[in-house]
């Protein structure tokens, strides 16, 4: 295992010293050359990269990823955050376009059922290898289901309910603006004074 890939806290200074002791034109020397070239030729971005490399080699950061700002303790990476934000936006769009007259809980259940049907009826097995959604599905429910399954890692009921309810709280939708069936209205009147 390379000293750069060790990630336990408190080892950074020792790792940097090990890098220096074992380096005779090895990884640390290469990183120094890269840092010098980047700083000299890439302007502000090069200076940023050079500083990250210097911080890692000096033992101020556990990993080069940490020095570059990619790894965050206790949180998702920026890539995962971006993928989740896209997934959540598609979930909300699906709910608003196709399930608008339901409560968030019913929307979440219906959406999970639609995803399951789309996967198990064989449509997904024919489409999974495609990079782009077929043109004949654009603008349909299946387009959004395709996009969701391409992103992967779908939320369960509780998390999906949170995603859908988040739009209501943020002002996108309002519980009181949703149509309500008379049965629901009557039930709420009988249980609440």
NORGI-V597176 format. One record per residue. N is the residue number from 1. RES is the residue in one small letter. PHI is phi in degrees with one decimal (NA if undefined). PSI is psi in radians with two decimals (999 if undefined). OMEGA is omega in whole degrees, -180 to 180 (none if undefined). Layout:
n=N res=RES phi=PHI psi=PSI omega=OMEGA
n=N res=RES phi=PHI psi=PSI omega=OMEGA
This chain:
n=1 res=x phi=NA psi=2.34 omega=-180
n=2 res=x phi=-72.2 psi=2.51 omega=178
n=3 res=x phi=-58.7 psi=-0.49 omega=179
n=4 res=x phi=-67.4 psi=-0.45 omega=-175
n=5 res=x phi=-90.5 psi=-0.12 omega=177
n=6 res=x phi=-69.4 psi=2.46 omega=-172
n=7 res=x phi=-130.1 psi=0.13 omega=-179
n=8 res=x phi=-77.0 psi=2.45 omega=-179
n=9 res=x phi=-61.9 psi=2.65 omega=178
n=10 res=x phi=85.3 psi=-0.15 omega=-179
n=11 res=x phi=-96.9 psi=-0.18 omega=-173
n=12 res=x phi=-56.0 psi=-0.87 omega=-179
n=13 res=x phi=-65.0 psi=-0.75 omega=179
n=14 res=x phi=-65.0 psi=-0.70 omega=178
n=15 res=x phi=-63.3 psi=-0.72 omega=180
n=16 res=x phi=-63.3 psi=-0.72 omega=179
n=17 res=x phi=-65.1 psi=-0.70 omega=178
n=18 res=x phi=-63.7 psi=-0.72 omega=178
n=19 res=x phi=-58.0 psi=-0.81 omega=-179
n=20 res=x phi=-63.9 psi=-0.78 omega=-176
n=21 res=x phi=-66.9 psi=-0.68 omega=-176
n=22 res=x phi=-89.5 psi=-0.05 omega=-172
n=23 res=x phi=-93.7 psi=2.00 omega=171
n=24 res=x phi=-129.9 psi=1.31 omega=-176
n=25 res=x phi=84.7 psi=0.23 omega=-178
n=26 res=x phi=-86.5 psi=-2.59 omega=-173
n=27 res=x phi=-59.7 psi=-0.74 omega=-178
n=28 res=x phi=-64.5 psi=-0.74 omega=179
n=29 res=x phi=-64.6 psi=-0.73 omega=177
n=30 res=x phi=-62.1 psi=-0.76 omega=179
n=31 res=x phi=-62.9 psi=-0.67 omega=177
n=32 res=x phi=-62.9 psi=-0.74 omega=178
n=33 res=x phi=-63.4 psi=-0.74 omega=178
n=34 res=x phi=-62.1 psi=-0.75 omega=180
n=35 res=x phi=-61.6 psi=-0.76 omega=-180
n=36 res=x phi=-64.7 psi=-0.78 omega=178
n=37 res=x phi=-63.3 psi=-0.76 omega=-179
n=38 res=x phi=-63.2 psi=-0.81 omega=-179
n=39 res=x phi=-63.4 psi=-0.64 omega=-177
n=40 res=x phi=-77.1 psi=-0.52 omega=-171
n=41 res=x phi=-119.0 psi=-0.19 omega=-175
n=42 res=x phi=-112.3 psi=0.21 omega=176
n=43 res=x phi=63.1 psi=-2.35 omega=-176
n=44 res=x phi=-62.5 psi=-0.72 omega=179
n=45 res=x phi=-65.9 psi=-0.68 omega=178
n=46 res=x phi=-65.1 psi=-0.68 omega=178
n=47 res=x phi=-64.5 psi=-0.68 omega=178
n=48 res=x phi=-62.0 psi=-0.81 omega=180
n=49 res=x phi=-65.0 psi=-0.76 omega=-180
n=50 res=x phi=-61.2 psi=-0.72 omega=179
n=51 res=x phi=-65.8 psi=-0.68 omega=178
n=52 res=x phi=-64.3 psi=-0.74 omega=179
n=53 res=x phi=-64.6 psi=-0.77 omega=179
n=54 res=x phi=-59.4 psi=-0.76 omega=-179
n=55 res=x phi=-62.8 psi=-0.69 omega=180
n=56 res=x phi=-68.1 psi=-0.79 omega=-178
n=57 res=x phi=-67.6 psi=-0.49 omega=178
n=58 res=x phi=-82.8 psi=-0.09 omega=179
n=59 res=x phi=83.2 psi=0.20 omega=179
n=60 res=x phi=-79.5 psi=-0.29 omega=178
n=61 res=x phi=-130.4 psi=2.50 omega=-178
n=62 res=x phi=-67.3 psi=-0.67 omega=-178
n=63 res=x phi=-137.8 psi=2.88 omega=176
n=64 res=x phi=-67.2 psi=-0.62 omega=176
n=65 res=x phi=-57.8 psi=-0.78 omega=180
n=66 res=x phi=-64.9 psi=-0.72 omega=179
n=67 res=x phi=-64.3 psi=-0.58 omega=179
n=68 res=x phi=-80.9 psi=-0.20 omega=179
n=69 res=x phi=90.4 psi=0.23 omega=-179
n=70 res=x phi=-82.5 psi=-0.68 omega=-177
n=71 res=x phi=-95.5 psi=2.35 omega=179
n=72 res=x phi=-124.9 psi=2.35 omega=-180
n=73 res=x phi=-68.6 psi=2.22 omega=173
n=74 res=x phi=74.1 psi=0.33 omega=180
n=75 res=x phi=-144.4 psi=2.96 omega=180
n=76 res=x phi=-77.4 psi=2.67 omega=178
n=77 res=x phi=-68.5 psi=2.81 omega=178
n=78 res=x phi=-57.9 psi=-0.61 omega=178
n=79 res=x phi=-63.9 psi=-0.78 omega=180
n=80 res=x phi=-66.0 psi=-0.70 omega=178
n=81 res=x phi=-61.5 psi=-0.74 omega=180
n=82 res=x phi=-65.7 psi=-0.73 omega=179
n=83 res=x phi=-64.7 psi=-0.73 omega=179
n=84 res=x phi=-66.0 psi=-0.67 omega=179
n=85 res=x phi=-63.9 psi=-0.73 omega=178
n=86 res=x phi=-64.5 psi=-0.80 omega=179
n=87 res=x phi=-58.4 psi=-0.80 omega=-179
n=88 res=x phi=-64.2 psi=-0.65 omega=178
n=89 res=x phi=-64.5 psi=-0.69 omega=179
n=90 res=x phi=-67.9 psi=-0.72 omega=178
n=91 res=x phi=-58.8 psi=-0.79 omega=-179
n=92 res=x phi=-66.5 psi=-0.69 omega=178
n=93 res=x phi=-62.8 psi=-0.77 omega=179
n=94 res=x phi=-59.6 psi=-0.84 omega=-179
n=95 res=x phi=-61.8 psi=-0.75 omega=-178
n=96 res=x phi=-68.6 psi=-0.72 omega=-176
n=97 res=x phi=-77.8 psi=-0.66 omega=-170
n=98 res=x phi=-116.5 psi=-0.25 omega=-176
n=99 res=x phi=-131.1 psi=0.47 omega=-171
n=100 res=x phi=-61.0 psi=-0.44 omega=-176
n=101 res=x phi=-92.7 psi=0.24 omega=-179
n=102 res=x phi=-109.7 psi=2.83 omega=172
n=103 res=x phi=-71.6 psi=2.81 omega=179
n=104 res=x phi=-56.8 psi=-0.67 omega=179
n=105 res=x phi=-64.0 psi=-0.76 omega=178
n=106 res=x phi=-67.5 psi=-0.62 omega=176
n=107 res=x phi=-61.4 psi=-0.81 omega=-179
n=108 res=x phi=-61.7 psi=-0.78 omega=179
n=109 res=x phi=-63.4 psi=-0.77 omega=-179
n=110 res=x phi=-64.9 psi=-0.71 omega=-179
n=111 res=x phi=-65.2 psi=-0.76 omega=178
n=112 res=x phi=-62.6 psi=-0.68 omega=178
n=113 res=x phi=-65.3 psi=-0.74 omega=179
n=114 res=x phi=-63.5 psi=-0.74 omega=177
n=115 res=x phi=-61.0 psi=-0.76 omega=180
n=116 res=x phi=-62.8 psi=-0.78 omega=178
n=117 res=x phi=-62.0 psi=-0.76 omega=-179
n=118 res=x phi=-61.1 psi=-0.69 omega=179
n=119 res=x phi=-72.1 psi=-0.71 omega=-171
n=120 res=x phi=-87.9 psi=-0.33 omega=180
n=121 res=x phi=-80.2 psi=0.00 omega=177
n=122 res=x phi=96.7 psi=-0.22 omega=179
n=123 res=x phi=-62.0 psi=-0.78 omega=-176
n=124 res=x phi=-66.1 psi=-0.68 omega=-179
n=125 res=x phi=-62.9 psi=-0.53 omega=177
n=126 res=x phi=-76.9 psi=-0.49 omega=-173
n=127 res=x phi=-102.0 psi=-0.27 omega=-171
n=128 res=x phi=-57.0 psi=-0.62 omega=-177
n=129 res=x phi=-77.0 psi=-0.26 omega=-179
n=130 res=x phi=-74.2 psi=2.53 omega=175
n=131 res=x phi=-80.8 psi=-0.70 omega=-176
n=132 res=x phi=-111.9 psi=2.65 omega=176
n=133 res=x phi=-70.8 psi=2.39 omega=178
n=134 res=x phi=-59.9 psi=2.56 omega=-176
n=135 res=x phi=-60.3 psi=-0.59 omega=-177
n=136 res=x phi=-70.4 psi=-0.20 omega=178
n=137 res=x phi=-99.1 psi=-0.16 omega=-177
n=138 res=x phi=-60.1 psi=2.29 omega=-180
n=139 res=x phi=86.8 psi=0.02 omega=-179
n=140 res=x phi=-107.2 psi=3.01 omega=175
n=141 res=x phi=-57.6 psi=-0.71 omega=-177
n=142 res=x phi=-62.6 psi=-0.53 omega=177
n=143 res=x phi=-61.9 psi=-0.82 omega=-179
n=144 res=x phi=-68.6 psi=-0.65 omega=176
n=145 res=x phi=-63.7 psi=-0.74 omega=177
n=146 res=x phi=-57.5 psi=-0.85 omega=-179
n=147 res=x phi=-61.5 psi=-0.74 omega=179
n=148 res=x phi=-62.0 psi=-0.79 omega=-178
n=149 res=x phi=-70.6 psi=-0.51 omega=176
n=150 res=x phi=-68.4 psi=-0.61 omega=178
n=151 res=x phi=-68.1 psi=-0.67 omega=179
n=152 res=x phi=86.1 psi=-3.06 omega=180
n=153 res=x phi=34.7 psi=1.31 omega=179
n=154 res=x phi=-82.9 psi=2.55 omega=180
n=155 res=x phi=-75.3 psi=2.78 omega=173
n=156 res=x phi=-82.4 psi=-3.05 omega=-176
n=157 res=x phi=-57.6 psi=-0.86 omega=-176
n=158 res=x phi=-63.3 psi=-0.79 omega=-180
n=159 res=x phi=-68.0 psi=-0.69 omega=179
n=160 res=x phi=-63.6 psi=-0.69 omega=177
n=161 res=x phi=-59.8 psi=-0.73 omega=177
n=162 res=x phi=-62.4 psi=-0.71 omega=179
n=163 res=x phi=-64.3 psi=-0.81 omega=-179
n=164 res=x phi=-69.8 psi=-0.66 omega=179
n=165 res=x phi=-70.6 psi=-0.46 omega=180
n=166 res=x phi=-60.8 psi=-0.67 omega=179
n=167 res=x phi=-65.5 psi=-0.64 omega=180
n=168 res=x phi=-65.3 psi=-0.76 omega=-180
n=169 res=x phi=-68.2 psi=-0.56 omega=-176
n=170 res=x phi=-82.8 psi=0.02 omega=176
n=171 res=x phi=99.5 psi=-0.05 omega=179
n=172 res=x phi=-66.3 psi=-0.71 omega=179
n=173 res=x phi=-137.9 psi=2.87 omega=179
n=174 res=x phi=-132.5 psi=2.33 omega=179
n=175 res=x phi=-52.4 psi=-0.67 omega=-175
n=176 res=x phi=-75.5 psi=-0.30 omega=179
n=177 res=x phi=-85.6 psi=-0.15 omega=-178
n=178 res=x phi=-79.4 psi=2.41 omega=175
n=179 res=x phi=-62.4 psi=2.49 omega=-179
n=180 res=x phi=-124.2 psi=2.43 omega=178
n=181 res=x phi=-72.8 psi=2.72 omega=-179
n=182 res=x phi=-65.1 psi=-0.52 omega=178
n=183 res=x phi=-64.0 psi=-0.75 omega=179
n=184 res=x phi=-65.5 psi=-0.70 omega=-179
n=185 res=x phi=-63.5 psi=-0.80 omega=179
n=186 res=x phi=-63.7 psi=-0.71 omega=180
n=187 res=x phi=-63.2 psi=-0.73 omega=-178
n=188 res=x phi=-67.9 psi=-0.54 omega=180
n=189 res=x phi=-72.3 psi=-0.58 omega=-178
n=190 res=x phi=-76.6 psi=-0.47 omega=-177
n=191 res=x phi=-96.8 psi=-0.24 omega=-179
n=192 res=x phi=-120.5 psi=2.28 omega=-178
n=193 res=x phi=-69.9 psi=999 omega=none
